[in-house]
Amino acid sequence: MIQLSHNAQWVLLSTLILGTAAGIMGSFAYWKRQSLMSDALSHAALPGVIIGFAITGTKNLPMMLAGAAASALLGALLIHWIRSSSRVKEDAAMGIILSVFFGFGIMLLTLVNRMAGAGQSGLDSFIFGQAASMVRRDVWMMIGLASVVLLAAVIAFKEWKLYLFDPQFAKGLGLSNRWMSAIYMAALVLVIVIGIQAVGVILMAALLIIPAVSARYWTHSFKWMLILSALFGGGAGMAGTLLSTMGKGWPTGPFIVLAAASLFVVSLAFGARNGLAVIGLQHNAERKKLRRQGAVERGAPERGNSR
C-alpha cells in the first residue's frame, strides 16, 4: 500500500479537484468548438507568470497567478480582435497568439533567470509543472479557485446548456450571450491559471481536452458528458499524482497527462458511443444482416422457378 506524506496528500486532493474542474471546462470548450483555445491561453499565460515574478522579485504565487490571468485574458482578447477585424480564421488566430506569447515568455524567462535569486524561484517548473513543489497555502488557493468554477458550472447548468446549444433562444429568454461568453472565458482562464503550477503551460491543454473527448465516446447526453469528463479529469489527476509518488523526482504533470491519455485509448476502443469495438460489432452485424437478406432474395426466385 502506498504511504503518502502529508504534503503528498494535499497535492493529491488539489490535482483531483483541478482535474474535475478542467474536465468540466474542457466539455464547455468542446461544445463551443474551442478546444484549441485552451492550448492557446495556456501558452499565453507564461509571460504573465514571468512578469509577476519580475515585479515582486520573489516567488509570490498570488502575484504570479494574477499575471498569468492577465496575460491569458489579453491573449483571448487578441484572438477575438484578429478574428473580428481580419480574414484570419479563429484557429489560425489561436496559433498566432500561442506561438507569439509562448516565444515571448521563453525570452522573458531567459532574461529573468539572470536576476539574483531567480534560479531558486522555480520559474522553469511553470513550463512542465511541478506539483510536488506546492505548499499548503498554494494547495488551498488552488482548491478554492477550482471550487468556484465547479459551483458556477453546477448552479448555472441550465444557462450553460442554453448558451452552448441555442444562444439565440437563450437571448430571447433574456440571457445575455455577452455576459455568458465573458463568464466562460473567465472560468477557462481561471482553470488554466490554477493548473499551470501543477501541470505546466504545455501540458495544461491536454488536461482540458482529453477528458472531454474521452467522455464523448461514452454518451451523447450533455449532462452525462460533463459528469464523465469531470470523473475522467479527476481520476487522471489522482492516478498521475499517485504514479509520480512511486519514484524519486518523477514529474506529476506528465503522469497526469499519460493517465488521461490511457483513459482516452480505452474510450476510443471500447466507448459505448462510437468506440472502435462498438462500431466494428455494428458493422459486422450489418454485414451479416445484409448477407441473410441477400440469401433470402436469391432463394425466392429459385423457389418460384421450381414451381
C-alpha positions as CSV (number, residue, x, y, z in Angstrom):
1,M,0.0,0.0,0.0
2,I,1.3,3.4,-0.9
3,Q,2.3,5.6,2.0
4,L,1.8,9.2,1.2
5,S,3.3,12.1,3.1
6,H,1.1,14.8,4.5
7,N,2.1,17.2,1.7
8,A,1.5,14.5,-1.0
9,Q,-2.0,14.0,0.3
10,W,-2.7,17.7,-0.1
11,V,-1.3,17.6,-3.7
12,L,-3.4,14.6,-4.4
13,L,-6.5,16.5,-3.3
14,S,-5.6,19.5,-5.3
15,T,-5.0,17.5,-8.5
16,L,-8.3,15.7,-8.0
17,I,-10.2,19.0,-7.9
18,L,-8.1,20.5,-10.6
19,G,-8.8,17.6,-12.9
20,T,-12.5,17.7,-12.2
21,A,-12.7,21.4,-12.9
22,A,-10.6,21.0,-16.1
23,G,-12.9,18.2,-17.3
24,I,-16.0,20.4,-16.9
25,M,-14.5,23.4,-18.6
26,G,-13.0,21.2,-21.3
27,S,-16.5,19.9,-22.1
28,F,-17.7,23.5,-22.4
29,A,-14.8,24.3,-24.8
30,Y,-15.6,21.1,-26.8
31,W,-19.2,22.1,-27.4
32,K,-18.2,25.6,-28.2
33,R,-15.7,24.2,-30.7
34,Q,-12.9,26.0,-29.0
35,S,-10.7,23.1,-27.7
36,L,-7.7,24.8,-29.2
37,M,-8.5,27.9,-27.2
38,S,-7.3,26.2,-24.0
39,D,-4.0,25.4,-25.7
40,A,-3.5,29.0,-26.8
41,L,-4.4,30.5,-23.5
42,S,-2.2,28.0,-21.6
43,H,0.8,29.2,-23.6
44,A,-0.3,32.8,-23.4
45,A,-0.2,32.7,-19.6
46,L,3.6,32.1,-19.4
47,P,4.7,35.8,-20.0
48,G,2.3,36.9,-17.2
49,V,3.9,34.4,-14.7
50,I,7.4,35.7,-15.5
51,I,6.3,39.4,-15.3
52,G,4.6,38.7,-12.0
53,F,7.8,37.4,-10.6
54,A,9.9,40.2,-12.1
55,I,7.6,42.8,-10.4
56,T,8.0,41.4,-6.9
57,G,11.4,39.8,-7.3
58,T,10.3,36.8,-5.3
59,K,8.1,33.8,-5.8
60,N,4.8,35.4,-4.8
61,L,2.3,32.9,-6.1
62,P,-0.8,35.2,-6.0
63,M,1.1,37.9,-8.0
64,M,2.4,35.4,-10.5
65,L,-1.1,33.8,-11.0
66,A,-2.6,37.3,-11.4
67,G,0.0,38.0,-14.0
68,A,-0.8,34.7,-15.7
69,A,-4.6,35.5,-15.7
70,A,-4.0,39.0,-17.2
71,S,-1.7,37.6,-19.9
72,A,-4.1,34.8,-20.8
73,L,-7.1,37.3,-21.0
74,L,-5.0,39.5,-23.2
75,G,-4.3,36.6,-25.4
76,A,-8.1,35.8,-25.6
77,L,-8.9,39.5,-26.5
78,L,-6.2,39.5,-29.2
79,I,-7.6,36.3,-30.7
80,H,-11.1,37.9,-30.8
81,W,-9.7,41.1,-32.3
82,I,-7.7,39.2,-35.0
83,R,-10.8,37.1,-35.9
84,S,-13.2,40.0,-36.0
85,S,-11.1,42.6,-37.7
86,S,-9.4,40.5,-40.4
87,R,-10.0,37.5,-42.6
88,V,-7.8,35.3,-40.4
89,K,-9.8,32.3,-39.2
90,E,-10.1,31.6,-35.5
91,D,-7.8,28.5,-35.4
92,A,-5.1,30.5,-37.2
93,A,-5.5,33.4,-34.8
94,M,-5.1,31.0,-31.9
95,G,-2.0,29.5,-33.4
96,I,-0.5,33.0,-33.9
97,I,-1.2,34.0,-30.3
98,L,0.0,30.7,-28.9
99,S,3.4,31.0,-30.7
100,V,4.0,34.7,-30.1
101,F,3.1,34.6,-26.4
102,F,5.0,31.4,-25.7
103,G,8.0,32.7,-27.5
104,F,7.8,36.0,-25.6
105,G,7.5,34.0,-22.3
106,I,10.6,31.9,-23.1
107,M,12.5,35.1,-23.9
108,L,11.5,36.7,-20.6
109,L,12.3,33.6,-18.7
110,T,15.8,33.6,-20.1
111,L,16.3,37.3,-19.1
112,V,14.7,36.9,-15.6
113,N,16.8,33.8,-14.8
114,R,19.8,36.1,-14.8
115,M,18.4,38.1,-11.9
116,A,19.7,37.4,-8.4
117,G,17.6,34.6,-6.8
118,A,15.8,33.7,-9.9
119,G,17.5,30.4,-10.1
120,Q,15.7,29.3,-6.9
121,S,12.3,30.7,-7.9
122,G,11.2,27.6,-9.7
123,L,10.0,29.5,-12.8
124,D,11.0,26.7,-15.1
125,S,8.5,24.4,-13.3
126,F,5.7,26.5,-14.8
127,I,6.5,25.1,-18.3
128,F,6.1,21.4,-17.4
129,G,4.6,21.7,-14.0
130,Q,5.9,20.8,-10.5
131,A,3.0,19.8,-8.2
132,A,5.4,18.4,-5.6
133,S,6.7,22.0,-5.0
134,M,3.4,23.3,-3.9
135,V,3.0,24.1,-0.2
136,R,-0.3,24.0,1.8
137,R,-1.1,27.7,1.0
138,D,-0.7,27.0,-2.7
139,V,-3.0,24.0,-2.5
140,W,-5.7,25.9,-0.6
141,M,-5.6,28.6,-3.2
142,M,-6.0,26.0,-6.0
143,I,-8.8,24.2,-4.2
144,G,-10.7,27.5,-3.5
145,L,-10.4,28.8,-7.1
146,A,-11.3,25.4,-8.6
147,S,-14.3,25.1,-6.3
148,V,-15.6,28.5,-7.7
149,V,-15.5,27.0,-11.2
150,L,-17.3,23.8,-10.1
151,L,-20.0,25.8,-8.3
152,A,-20.5,28.0,-11.3
153,A,-20.9,25.0,-13.6
154,V,-23.4,23.2,-11.3
155,I,-25.5,26.2,-10.3
156,A,-25.9,27.6,-13.8
157,F,-26.2,24.2,-15.6
158,K,-29.4,25.2,-17.5
159,E,-27.9,28.5,-18.5
160,W,-24.7,26.9,-19.8
161,K,-26.8,24.4,-21.8
162,L,-28.8,27.2,-23.4
163,Y,-25.7,29.3,-24.1
164,L,-23.8,26.4,-25.8
165,F,-26.6,24.8,-27.8
166,D,-29.1,27.5,-28.6
167,P,-27.7,31.0,-28.0
168,Q,-30.5,32.7,-30.0
169,F,-33.2,31.1,-27.9
170,A,-31.2,31.9,-24.7
171,K,-31.0,35.5,-25.9
172,G,-34.8,35.5,-26.4
173,L,-35.2,34.4,-22.8
174,G,-33.1,37.3,-21.6
175,L,-29.9,35.5,-21.1
176,S,-27.0,37.8,-22.2
177,N,-24.7,36.0,-24.6
178,R,-22.0,38.6,-24.0
179,W,-22.1,38.0,-20.2
180,M,-22.1,34.2,-20.7
181,S,-19.1,34.5,-23.0
182,A,-17.3,36.6,-20.5
183,I,-18.0,34.2,-17.7
184,Y,-17.0,31.2,-19.9
185,M,-13.7,32.9,-20.8
186,A,-13.0,33.9,-17.2
187,A,-13.7,30.4,-15.9
188,L,-11.5,28.8,-18.6
189,V,-8.6,31.2,-17.8
190,L,-9.1,30.5,-14.1
191,V,-8.7,26.8,-14.6
192,I,-5.7,27.3,-16.7
193,V,-4.1,29.7,-14.2
194,I,-4.6,27.4,-11.2
195,G,-3.4,24.3,-13.2
196,I,-0.2,25.6,-14.7
197,Q,1.8,25.2,-11.5
198,A,0.8,21.5,-11.2
199,V,0.7,20.5,-14.9
200,G,2.6,23.3,-16.7
201,V,1.6,25.6,-19.6
202,I,2.5,23.0,-22.2
203,L,0.5,20.1,-20.7
204,M,-2.5,22.0,-19.2
205,A,-4.3,22.0,-22.6
206,A,-4.2,18.1,-22.5
207,L,-6.0,18.1,-19.2
208,L,-8.7,20.3,-20.6
209,I,-9.1,18.5,-24.0
210,I,-8.5,14.8,-23.3
211,P,-11.2,14.1,-20.6
212,A,-13.9,15.8,-22.6
213,V,-13.1,14.0,-25.8
214,S,-12.9,10.7,-23.9
215,A,-16.3,11.3,-22.3
216,R,-17.8,11.9,-25.8
217,Y,-17.2,8.3,-26.7
218,W,-19.5,7.1,-23.9
219,T,-22.5,9.3,-24.2
220,H,-24.5,11.8,-26.4
221,S,-26.0,13.5,-23.3
222,F,-24.6,16.9,-22.4
223,K,-25.2,16.3,-18.6
224,W,-23.5,12.8,-18.6
225,M,-20.7,14.1,-20.7
226,L,-20.0,16.7,-18.1
227,I,-20.1,14.1,-15.3
228,L,-17.9,11.6,-17.1
229,S,-15.4,14.3,-18.2
230,A,-15.2,15.5,-14.6
231,L,-14.7,11.9,-13.4
232,F,-12.0,11.3,-16.1
233,G,-10.2,14.5,-15.3
234,G,-10.3,14.0,-11.6
235,G,-9.3,10.3,-12.0
236,A,-6.4,11.2,-14.2
237,G,-5.3,13.9,-11.7
238,M,-5.3,11.3,-8.8
239,A,-3.7,8.5,-10.9
240,G,-1.0,10.7,-12.2
241,T,-0.2,12.0,-8.8
242,L,-0.1,8.5,-7.2
243,L,2.2,7.3,-10.0
244,S,4.6,10.2,-9.6
245,T,5.0,9.4,-5.9
246,M,6.4,5.9,-6.7
247,G,9.7,7.3,-7.9
248,K,12.1,10.0,-6.7
249,G,11.8,13.2,-8.6
250,W,9.2,11.9,-11.0
251,P,7.2,14.8,-12.5
252,T,3.5,14.9,-11.7
253,G,2.2,16.7,-14.8
254,P,3.4,14.3,-17.4
255,F,2.0,11.3,-15.4
256,I,-1.4,13.1,-15.2
257,V,-1.5,13.6,-18.9
258,L,-0.4,9.9,-19.5
259,A,-3.2,8.8,-17.2
260,A,-5.7,10.9,-19.2
261,A,-4.3,9.5,-22.4
262,S,-4.8,6.0,-21.2
263,L,-8.5,6.8,-20.5
264,F,-8.8,8.2,-24.0
265,V,-7.3,5.0,-25.5
266,V,-9.8,2.9,-23.6
267,S,-12.7,5.2,-24.6
268,L,-11.6,5.2,-28.2
269,A,-11.5,1.4,-28.3
270,F,-14.5,0.4,-26.1
271,G,-16.7,3.6,-25.8
272,A,-20.4,2.8,-25.8
273,R,-20.9,5.6,-28.4
274,N,-18.7,5.4,-31.4
275,G,-16.0,3.3,-29.8
276,L,-14.0,1.3,-32.4
277,A,-15.0,-2.0,-30.9
278,V,-18.7,-1.0,-30.9
279,I,-18.5,0.3,-34.5
280,G,-16.8,-2.9,-35.5
281,L,-19.5,-5.0,-33.9
282,Q,-22.2,-2.9,-35.5
283,H,-20.6,-3.2,-39.0
284,N,-20.2,-6.9,-38.5
285,A,-23.9,-7.3,-37.5
286,E,-25.0,-5.2,-40.6
287,R,-22.9,-7.3,-42.9
288,K,-24.5,-10.5,-41.5
289,K,-27.9,-8.9,-41.9
290,L,-27.2,-8.0,-45.5
291,R,-25.9,-11.5,-46.3
292,R,-29.1,-13.0,-44.8
293,Q,-31.2,-10.7,-46.8
294,G,-29.3,-11.4,-50.0
295,A,-29.7,-15.2,-49.4
296,V,-33.4,-14.8,-48.9
297,E,-33.7,-12.7,-52.0
298,R,-31.7,-15.2,-54.1
299,G,-33.8,-18.1,-52.7
300,A,-37.2,-16.6,-53.5
301,P,-36.8,-16.6,-57.4
302,E,-35.4,-20.2,-57.3
303,R,-38.4,-21.4,-55.4
304,G,-40.7,-19.5,-57.9
305,N,-38.9,-21.1,-60.9
306,S,-39.2,-24.6,-59.4
307,R,-43.0,-24.2,-59.4
